[in-house]
């Protein structure tokens, strides 16, 4: 889920942007910073690498459930979307680009 969230977020960033992407997923951040090969997420990693070609991205890990307001808000929105409290909250139109 974290990999797809990063893809969706980056799809809305104008090309040639400087971006700091915060995530509480060490797996995601390490995969993108260190190039760790993860077979389970290979397609998503390739999509994220294409964003690396279009932007300057700083991948920043943040500790989960540690009082970081933005991280806590993201968790809240994901939980709400998962239980369908917000219908279509994270469904994007076909115009959302991942390449």
Backbone as a chain_set.jsonl record, in Angstrom:
{"seq": "XXXXXXXXXXXXXXXXXXXXXXXXXXXXXXXXXXXXXXXXXXXXXXXXXXXXXXXXXXXXXXXXXXXXXXXXXXXXXXXXXXXXXXXXXXXXXXXXXXX", "coords": {"N": [[0.82, -1.188, 0.0], [1.982, 1.241, 0.732], [3.799, 1.741, -1.315], [2.133, 2.155, -3.521], [0.774, 4.402, -2.624], [2.814, 6.308, -2.685], [3.3, 6.392, -5.436], [0.833, 7.379, -6.38], [0.778, 9.909, -5.127], [3.058, 11.166, -6.245], [2.264, 11.289, -8.867], [0.838, 13.576, -9.166], [2.557, 15.662, -9.071], [4.165, 18.406, -10.578], [6.355, 18.096, -13.422], [9.953, 18.009, -13.132], [10.228, 18.827, -10.487], [11.328, 19.569, -7.134], [11.147, 17.344, -4.567], [10.24, 16.23, -1.35], [9.565, 13.221, -0.084], [7.825, 11.829, 2.425], [7.686, 8.935, 4.398], [6.484, 6.295, 6.468], [7.345, 3.836, 5.975], [9.967, 1.824, 6.057], [10.803, -0.054, 4.247], [9.963, 0.919, 1.748], [11.373, 3.424, 1.639], [14.063, 2.564, 1.908], [14.247, 0.927, -0.346], [14.098, 2.798, -2.389], [16.142, 4.625, -1.804], [18.464, 3.09, -1.484], [18.352, 1.304, -3.493], [17.475, -1.261, -3.05], [16.669, -4.474, -4.1], [13.46, -5.563, -4.458], [11.499, -8.125, -5.029], [8.794, -8.524, -4.632], [7.596, -6.064, -4.943], [8.284, -5.118, -7.415], [7.191, -4.023, -9.85], [6.008, -1.659, -8.929], [8.235, -0.372, -7.849], [9.681, 0.093, -10.182], [7.952, 1.926, -11.411], [8.185, 4.032, -9.572], [10.883, 4.617, -9.884], [10.837, 5.739, -12.402], [9.64, 8.155, -11.785], [11.734, 9.225, -10.339], [13.399, 9.881, -12.417], [12.09, 12.056, -13.492], [11.931, 13.952, -11.519], [13.551, 15.591, -8.705], [13.926, 13.766, -6.002], [13.748, 13.445, -2.571], [13.891, 10.903, -0.359], [12.415, 10.315, 2.617], [12.39, 8.816, 5.728], [10.008, 8.505, 8.354], [9.183, 7.986, 11.743], [6.534, 5.867, 12.588], [3.377, 6.461, 14.208], [4.211, 8.282, 16.169], [3.54, 10.777, 16.953], [3.858, 12.579, 14.851], [2.197, 14.924, 13.147], [1.353, 15.058, 10.405], [1.891, 12.472, 9.48], [0.239, 10.989, 11.168], [-2.22, 11.952, 10.311], [-2.285, 11.002, 7.679], [-2.391, 8.242, 8.195], [-4.883, 8.151, 9.424], [-6.598, 8.95, 7.303], [-6.148, 6.847, 5.511], [-7.127, 4.679, 6.973], [-9.828, 5.399, 7.196], [-10.565, 5.376, 4.483], [-10.135, 2.704, 3.902], [-12.166, 1.421, 5.32], [-14.273, 2.33, 3.983], [-15.448, 4.709, 4.817], [-15.035, 7.057, 3.611], [-16.146, 7.246, 0.654], [-14.582, 6.365, -2.376], [-12.266, 7.81, -1.789], [-9.561, 7.504, -2.378], [-9.453, 6.862, -4.994], [-8.441, 7.372, -8.207], [-8.797, 9.202, -11.243], [-8.683, 8.026, -14.651], [-6.896, 9.72, -15.751], [-4.819, 9.998, -14.027], [-1.414, 9.743, -13.827], [1.223, 7.337, -13.927], [3.507, 7.077, -15.159]], "CA": [[0.0, 0.0, 0.0], [2.84, 2.416, 0.802], [4.385, 1.979, -2.632], [1.091, 2.73, -4.368], [0.512, 5.76, -2.129], [3.881, 7.168, -3.218], [3.046, 6.543, -6.879], [-0.315, 8.275, -6.56], [1.176, 11.271, -4.731], [4.002, 11.714, -7.227], [1.599, 11.487, -10.164], [0.249, 14.916, -9.184], [3.63, 16.649, -8.945], [4.639, 18.869, -11.889], [7.69, 17.6, -13.786], [11.144, 18.757, -12.731], [10.04, 19.389, -9.152], [12.086, 19.07, -5.994], [10.137, 16.744, -3.707], [10.607, 15.387, -0.217], [8.479, 12.291, 0.155], [7.922, 11.255, 3.758], [6.976, 7.662, 4.55], [6.85, 5.506, 7.648], [7.73, 2.514, 5.482], [11.416, 1.686, 5.814], [10.982, -0.865, 3.043], [9.845, 1.839, 0.619], [12.468, 4.396, 1.638], [15.317, 1.862, 1.614], [14.225, 0.474, -1.743], [14.33, 3.918, -3.282], [17.43, 5.27, -1.506], [19.587, 2.159, -1.6], [18.174, 0.441, -4.646], [17.245, -2.637, -2.613], [15.782, -5.19, -5.018], [12.337, -6.23, -3.818], [10.723, -8.779, -6.08], [7.36, -8.408, -4.36], [7.118, -4.734, -5.325], [9.119, -4.724, -8.543], [6.486, -3.139, -10.79], [5.842, -0.354, -8.292], [9.556, 0.24, -7.76], [9.995, 0.607, -11.522], [7.159, 3.149, -11.601], [8.795, 5.073, -8.744], [12.156, 5.006, -10.504], [10.521, 6.664, -13.504], [9.45, 9.471, -11.164], [13.076, 9.72, -10.016], [13.942, 10.467, -13.649], [11.372, 13.291, -13.788], [11.99, 14.861, -10.376], [14.564, 15.392, -7.685], [13.131, 13.262, -4.884], [14.418, 13.051, -1.342], [13.07, 9.901, 0.323], [12.642, 10.544, 4.044], [11.637, 7.951, 6.637], [9.531, 9.055, 9.624], [8.697, 6.946, 12.638], [5.073, 5.796, 12.636], [2.684, 6.547, 15.5], [5.142, 8.949, 17.061], [3.112, 12.155, 17.152], [4.027, 13.405, 13.663], [0.814, 15.265, 12.768], [1.045, 14.709, 9.016], [1.875, 11.013, 9.388], [-0.975, 10.529, 11.85], [-3.352, 12.292, 9.439], [-2.264, 10.041, 6.577], [-2.9, 6.976, 8.722], [-6.317, 8.322, 9.644], [-7.272, 8.937, 6.0], [-6.07, 5.488, 4.962], [-8.06, 3.839, 7.732], [-11.178, 5.764, 6.781], [-10.788, 4.901, 3.116], [-10.194, 1.241, 3.937], [-13.475, 0.974, 5.807], [-15.243, 3.002, 3.11], [-16.091, 5.865, 5.434], [-14.908, 8.096, 2.6], [-16.229, 6.55, -0.628], [-13.717, 6.802, -3.475], [-11.304, 8.804, -1.312], [-8.247, 7.347, -2.982], [-9.584, 6.392, -6.367], [-8.082, 8.447, -9.101], [-9.317, 9.049, -12.583], [-7.746, 7.437, -15.608], [-5.89, 10.716, -16.127], [-3.689, 9.904, -13.104], [-0.288, 9.154, -14.54], [2.274, 6.703, -13.136], [4.709, 7.018, -16.01]], "C": [[0.871, 1.262, 0.0], [3.442, 2.759, -0.55], [3.361, 2.648, -3.54], [0.76, 4.151, -3.927], [1.562, 6.733, -2.661], [3.674, 7.427, -4.706], [1.919, 7.543, -7.11], [0.054, 9.71, -6.207], [2.068, 11.908, -5.788], [3.355, 11.967, -8.587], [0.985, 12.877, -10.283], [1.29, 16.029, -9.114], [4.076, 17.088, -10.342], [6.065, 18.38, -12.155], [8.776, 18.573, -13.35], [10.994, 19.445, -11.381], [11.05, 18.803, -8.176], [11.073, 18.614, -4.956], [10.81, 16.061, -2.531], [9.399, 14.524, 0.07], [8.73, 11.614, 1.5], [7.114, 9.966, 3.803], [7.419, 6.991, 5.837], [7.193, 4.072, 7.252], [9.232, 2.488, 5.191], [11.672, 0.902, 4.533], [10.935, 0.024, 1.805], [11.056, 2.77, 0.541], [13.796, 3.719, 1.302], [15.373, 1.392, 0.168], [14.579, 1.609, -2.69], [15.685, 4.59, -3.038], [18.615, 4.36, -1.8], [19.493, 1.257, -2.814], [17.986, -1.016, -4.261], [16.277, -3.329, -3.567], [14.699, -5.944, -4.252], [11.463, -6.843, -4.902], [9.227, -8.587, -5.885], [6.782, -7.08, -4.851], [7.794, -4.232, -6.598], [8.429, -3.758, -9.505], [6.324, -1.738, -10.204], [7.185, 0.365, -8.152], [9.963, 0.813, -9.111], [9.221, 1.886, -11.811], [7.76, 4.3, -10.801], [10.135, 5.527, -9.304], [11.939, 5.936, -11.689], [10.254, 8.072, -12.957], [10.792, 10.071, -10.763], [13.732, 10.36, -11.228], [13.316, 11.826, -13.963], [11.537, 14.359, -12.715], [13.277, 14.652, -9.593], [13.801, 15.021, -6.426], [14.051, 12.89, -3.726], [13.453, 12.115, -0.605], [13.396, 9.961, 1.81], [11.751, 9.626, 4.886], [11.237, 8.725, 7.882], [8.987, 7.908, 10.457], [7.17, 7.014, 12.716], [4.57, 5.925, 14.072], [3.572, 7.181, 16.571], [4.791, 10.429, 17.236], [3.342, 13.089, 15.974], [2.637, 13.673, 13.086], [0.459, 14.826, 11.349], [0.98, 13.186, 8.841], [0.626, 10.441, 10.043], [-2.203, 10.811, 10.985], [-3.423, 11.341, 8.252], [-2.803, 8.688, 7.023], [-4.409, 7.028, 8.919], [-7.09, 8.247, 8.324], [-7.261, 7.546, 5.379], [-7.033, 4.549, 5.668], [-9.496, 4.128, 7.315], [-11.495, 5.243, 5.379], [-10.946, 3.388, 3.093], [-11.552, 0.739, 4.39], [-14.623, 1.663, 5.069], [-16.023, 4.106, 3.795], [-16.016, 7.065, 4.499], [-14.96, 7.383, 1.251], [-15.332, 7.194, -1.682], [-12.639, 7.79, -3.057], [-9.968, 8.715, -2.034], [-8.327, 6.727, -4.362], [-9.35, 7.57, -7.279], [-8.611, 8.157, -10.493], [-8.259, 8.437, -13.483], [-6.698, 8.442, -16.064], [-4.717, 10.744, -15.158], [-2.574, 9.158, -13.816], [0.68, 8.522, -13.566], [3.528, 6.577, -13.968], [5.106, 8.414, -16.413]], "O": [[0.533, 2.245, -0.66], [3.581, 3.933, -0.893], [3.685, 3.6, -4.249], [0.493, 5.012, -4.765], [1.232, 7.856, -3.043], [3.853, 8.55, -5.177], [2.04, 8.446, -7.939], [-0.325, 10.635, -6.925], [1.856, 13.056, -6.179], [3.853, 12.776, -9.37], [0.646, 13.311, -11.384], [0.939, 17.209, -9.098], [4.337, 16.245, -11.199], [6.875, 18.266, -11.236], [8.553, 19.777, -13.219], [11.561, 20.515, -11.155], [11.557, 17.697, -8.365], [10.236, 19.4, -4.512], [11.83, 15.391, -2.694], [8.334, 15.028, 0.425], [9.727, 10.915, 1.68], [5.989, 9.912, 3.305], [8.575, 7.099, 6.246], [7.316, 3.2, 8.112], [9.698, 3.058, 4.204], [12.642, 1.162, 3.821], [11.775, -0.104, 0.914], [11.687, 2.885, -0.509], [14.571, 4.241, 0.5], [16.425, 1.453, -0.469], [15.282, 1.402, -3.679], [16.308, 5.076, -3.982], [19.645, 4.81, -2.303], [20.434, 0.532, -3.132], [18.298, -1.912, -5.046], [15.183, -2.823, -3.815], [14.997, -6.861, -3.486], [10.762, -6.125, -5.614], [8.476, -8.497, -6.856], [5.588, -6.999, -5.143], [7.861, -3.024, -6.821], [9.035, -2.773, -9.926], [6.486, -0.745, -10.913], [7.256, 1.582, -8.319], [10.529, 1.904, -9.176], [9.767, 2.826, -12.388], [7.837, 5.424, -11.297], [10.48, 6.704, -9.206], [12.757, 6.817, -11.951], [10.604, 9.064, -13.597], [10.975, 11.286, -10.834], [14.534, 11.283, -11.085], [13.938, 12.656, -14.625], [11.308, 15.541, -12.974], [13.994, 13.671, -9.79], [13.107, 15.856, -5.846], [15.001, 12.123, -3.885], [12.334, 12.503, -0.273], [14.527, 9.689, 2.213], [10.526, 9.654, 4.774], [12.025, 9.509, 8.411], [8.398, 6.967, 9.924], [6.594, 8.088, 12.888], [5.254, 5.546, 15.022], [3.672, 6.698, 17.699], [5.64, 11.233, 17.619], [3.052, 14.281, 16.077], [1.978, 12.757, 12.595], [-0.621, 14.28, 11.121], [0.112, 12.678, 8.132], [0.023, 9.505, 9.519], [-3.125, 9.996, 10.934], [-4.511, 10.919, 7.862], [-3.584, 8.061, 6.308], [-5.12, 6.069, 8.618], [-8.111, 7.565, 8.236], [-8.252, 7.119, 4.787], [-7.68, 3.718, 5.03], [-10.285, 3.207, 7.105], [-12.586, 4.727, 5.136], [-11.779, 2.851, 2.362], [-12.035, -0.275, 3.885], [-15.782, 1.588, 5.478], [-17.148, 4.408, 3.396], [-16.835, 7.98, 4.584], [-13.921, 6.955, 0.748], [-15.329, 8.413, -1.852], [-12.142, 8.541, -3.897], [-9.317, 9.732, -2.275], [-7.361, 6.131, -4.838], [-9.974, 8.622, -7.144], [-8.841, 7.005, -10.863], [-7.088, 8.344, -13.115], [-5.713, 8.062, -16.698], [-3.724, 11.425, -15.412], [-2.782, 8.065, -14.342], [0.946, 9.079, -12.501], [4.52, 6.014, -13.506], [6.091, 8.593, -17.13]]}, "num_chains": 1, "name": "protein.A"}
